[in-house]
Amino acid sequence: MSLTREQIESIAHLARLELKPPEIAVYQESLSRILDLVGELDRADTASVAPMAHPLPGLSQRLRADLVTEQNRHELYQANAPQVAAGLYLVPKVIE
């Protein structure tokens, strides 16, 4: 799939990127190649491939024990705050 110059400019606008004219051509080629690769993957025959949750059957991910390792220092931290109410930090309103 080949992207047009206008499409690249639109993508750059949406991404809030300021591209110079020489850069547009580079992005046009690069993004078009990426989309071509995705298109090739889309054409791959996967009808006979079974979905899997893990690439190595019979193995599971080792997880650490879900244990509390830190002490609750909520009150200590809030003692330094200028304003606190109901366990929450109060901050000045900055948006009208």
C-alpha positions in Angstrom: 0.0 0.0 0.0 1.5 3.3 -1.0 0.7 6.3 1.0 0.2 9.7 -0.6 1.9 12.9 0.4 -1.5 14.2 1.7 -1.9 11.1 3.9 1.5 11.6 5.4 0.8 15.2 6.1 -2.5 14.2 7.7 -0.8 11.6 9.9 1.9 14.1 10.9 -0.9 16.6 11.8 -2.7 14.1 14.0 0.6 13.1 15.7 1.4 16.8 16.1 4.6 16.4 14.1 6.1 19.2 12.1 7.7 17.6 9.0 9.9 19.4 6.5 9.3 18.6 2.8 12.4 16.3 2.5 11.2 14.4 5.6 7.8 13.8 4.1 9.3 11.7 1.3 11.3 9.6 3.8 8.2 9.0 6.0 6.1 8.2 2.9 8.5 5.4 1.8 9.0 4.1 5.4 5.4 3.9 6.3 4.4 2.5 3.0 7.0 -0.3 3.5 5.6 -1.0 7.0 2.0 -1.2 5.6 3.2 -3.6 2.8 4.8 -5.9 5.4 1.6 -5.9 7.4 -0.3 -6.7 4.2 2.0 -9.7 3.6 1.3 -11.0 7.2 -2.4 -10.6 6.5 -2.1 -12.8 3.5 -0.4 -15.6 5.4 -2.6 -18.8 5.7 -3.3 -19.3 9.3 -6.5 -21.5 9.0 -4.7 -24.6 10.2 -2.9 -22.8 13.1 -4.4 -23.4 16.5 -4.6 -20.4 18.9 -2.3 -20.6 21.9 -1.8 -18.8 25.1 1.8 -19.8 25.6 4.4 -20.8 22.9 5.7 -23.7 24.9 2.9 -26.1 25.9 3.0 -27.5 29.4 5.0 -24.6 30.8 3.8 -21.8 32.9 5.2 -18.4 33.8 7.0 -18.3 37.2 5.4 -15.6 39.3 6.6 -14.2 42.6 4.5 -14.7 45.6 1.9 -11.9 46.1 3.1 -10.7 49.5 3.1 -7.2 51.0 6.7 -6.1 51.4 6.2 -2.4 52.2 4.8 -0.8 55.3 1.8 1.5 55.2 3.4 5.0 55.6 0.4 6.9 54.4 0.0 9.0 57.5 3.8 9.8 57.6 3.8 11.0 54.0 0.6 13.1 54.5 2.1 14.7 57.6 4.2 16.8 55.3 1.4 17.9 53.0 0.1 21.4 53.3 -3.6 20.3 53.1 -5.2 16.9 53.5 -8.8 15.8 53.9 -10.2 12.3 54.2 -6.9 10.8 53.4 -6.5 12.8 50.1 -4.1 15.5 49.2 -5.8 18.8 48.5 -4.3 21.0 45.7 -5.2 24.4 44.4 -7.7 24.5 41.5 -5.9 25.2 38.3 -8.6 24.7 35.7 -11.7 27.0 35.5 
